Structure formats: C-alpha cells, structure tokens
Amino acid sequence: MAAVRTRPTLVLFTVLVGAGLSACDRASTGTTAAPNPGTPVIALESTGDQSCAVATTGAAYCWGYNAHGQLGNGARSLVNAAPVAVLGGLSFRSVSVPTVAEYSCGLTAAGVPYCWGDNTNGQLGDGTTTDRLTPTRVAGGLTFQSISAGQSHACGLTGEGIAYCWGSTTTGAFGDGSAEEERLTPAVAARGMTFQSLVAGRDYSCALTPAGAAYCWGTGHHGQLGDGDTVGSATPVPVAGGLTFRSLAAGGLDVCGLTSAGRAYCWGRNTYGEVGDGSTTRRLTPVAVAGDLTFQGIAMGYETTCGVTTTGAGYCWGYNTNGGVGDGTFTHRSTPVAVSGGLTFRSISPGTGLACGITIERAVFCWGDNSDGELGDGTTVTRATPAPVVWR
C-alpha cells in the first residue's frame, strides 16, 4: 500500500487550475501558462496534495504536489506555483484523484481511460510499475462510463455495468475472491454482477446495482463495508439496512450513500464525525446524517464529507483542524454545518484537510489546508472559509 506523504517544510505555492487554451494547444506550444480568467469548470476532484479539473472545452489541468508526475505535465516538480495543462491533446469529460495517493486518472469524451503519476502498485493499469509523467492509456482497449481512483487500486465501470479493477490490494478490493494480489492491467471484478456506479476507497470498493442496492468488498476493519461486521470480504457483501441509493461516495475509511429522496446515510470509522450523525462512534451499518437536509450530491475526502443541497447550499462535516469544513472555525464537526460565504454550488470535492467547490457560475472556490498553496489563491495561508481561486 502506498505510504502517505509527509509534507515538506519548504514554503511552497500552488494556484488552482482551469482551462484557457485546449490541452492540444498547450502540448504543441510546450507552455504551462495559466488559463484565461473566467474559464468555466465542469468537473473537479481534490485530494491532499493535488487536484484536477476539466474545463468546458474538455481540457484537463492539475495542480499541486508533483513528485510522481501526477499533474500530467511531463515534470516531477514538487509543487507548481501555477496551473499546468495535462499534456497529450486529450479531451476529457471527468477526472478522478484518490484521497491519499499520488496519481490521477481521467476519462476522455469517448470513455477511454488514462492515468498518470505514481505507479508503484500498478494503479495506472498500463501493465508496468513505472511512474508516468503524462497520461498513459489503461491497457485492455476498454471504455468506461466512470472511473474511480482508490489508494492503491483503481476501478472502471463499462457501459454494460461490468466492473474492472487494477493495482494492488491485500484485502480483496478487486471483489473476485482473491487477496494479496497485484494486477497491472484491468481484470473483471465482482464477477457475475452488474452495476450502475462504483467507487474505490482505501483498499476497498463499493458499487450500486441497477436497482440501487449497495455492495462493498475489501478491507472492513472499521465497518466501511457497511454489513454490520469488521471482517473484510474478498467478494461483494450487501450493505445492511435495506436502503436503496442513487449514488455512493468513498473516503479513506468511510462511505456515504444518497437515496433517491436526497437523504444521506454514512458508515465507517467516523474518527472526526465524518459520518455526520452527531457522534464519533464507529458505525458498522448506515446511519442517517443529521440535520434533515436534502442533498443533490455528496462527496468524501479522507476524513471530511461535503454535500450540496437541492438549493445549492454547501455543507461539510468531519475533520476540521485546517478549516476544511469551511465554516470559519477549526473545530471538528460531527453534523453538517453550512459552508460560509453564501455561495451557491454545483458540487464540492473534499480532499485531505481541504475542499474545493464549483459554483453555479462554474467558478472555483477552495478552503482549508494551504501549506503547499493548494487552495489556489496565490498564498500559503490556511483558509477557514472559501477563497476564490486566482486565475493567471
């Protein structure tokens, strides 16, 4: 399993990215100039060290820590002080970055999967364990409707609902009965089952059937499989409670599901209240998130959870030492609290100690840990409330 990086003591700067020139234009000129002001963003994912975004043009950009080439710009610079274009001339529709790992993946408009960055465990899926500084196509000629990057493994879901996973797992995160295994190229996961969506966490995976039933597999020592036990499973086990969900989100050692009525339920370790039920008690089965809120979307970072209500209001809860909850404090929250600033969001993506969100105008705001400048505001000042990204 990949080790969590210890932050350097250097004072470093990062600027959140968007898109101006297309990725093709950037690749041909060889520049890494920042996008033009006001370029709208359609997809965004954050983690502890890096984030990636997709503009309406399909151009992808990444920013932040880059020791393994996870920014996709052909370099290994530790931290980038300005946005960098993901090279290769590809047009993306989505990106995925893990909560604690140093690689990135994306799907092109045609559903072709590419990954780049750290490949120690084969999580790039290209048949090697060689780091890649620019996007490398996942082997096998597959196309996916979605892709999800976990810590040491990644998974993709085909249009027919067949799950494929690759990378490394010690506890059965591939869901096919095997453990203690490394796979350098995609292999069918959870054989005999079809899914509508799939998420990869820290050495576990969860998915929804077409009927909305949730199944999880892999490590389960903190209850993240949701089956009422702390024993892992190398094959899919049903999440207890009889709930049906329309979407799932996976964090470090916690999972959340959103029902068709927009109600959030979570389960797992819950060290800092990221399950959102008012406690810090480990939850082995789904419990309702407090507050009687109705969400249009929910996402999980390592120990922080965020949701956007049907009216576009942002709420976060869980780990808050660095202000990643966004309520103006540094106090952990075990129930949802409103993100300060009165912004209306399309989505929020929490990472490890920070979060970024896309507003209704498709602008990007970030808050939380900024020791590497990863909030994109041109400073290394930690922010307990949303700060607008500085576009250069």
Buried (B, 14 or more C-beta within 10 A) or exposed (E): BBEBBEEEEEEBBBBBBBBBBBBBBBBEEEEBBBBEEEBBBBBBBBBBBBBBBBBEBBBBBBBBBBBBBBBBBBBBBBBBBBBBBBBBBBBBBBBBBBBBBBBBBBBBEEBBBBBBBBBBBBBBBBBBBEBBBBBBBBBBEBBBBBBBBBBBBBBBBBEEBBBBBBBBBBBBBBBBEBBEBBBBBBBBBBBEBBBBBBBBBBBBBBBBBEEBBBBBBBBBBBBBBBBBBBEBBBBBBBBBBEBBBBBBBBBBBBBBBBBEEBBBBBBBBBBBBBBBBBBBBBBBBBBBBBBEBBBBBBBBBBBBBBBBBEEBBBBBBBBBBBBBBBBBBBEBBBBBBBBBBEBBBBBBBBBBBBBBBBBEEBBBBBBBBBBBBBBBBBBBEBBBBBBBBBBB
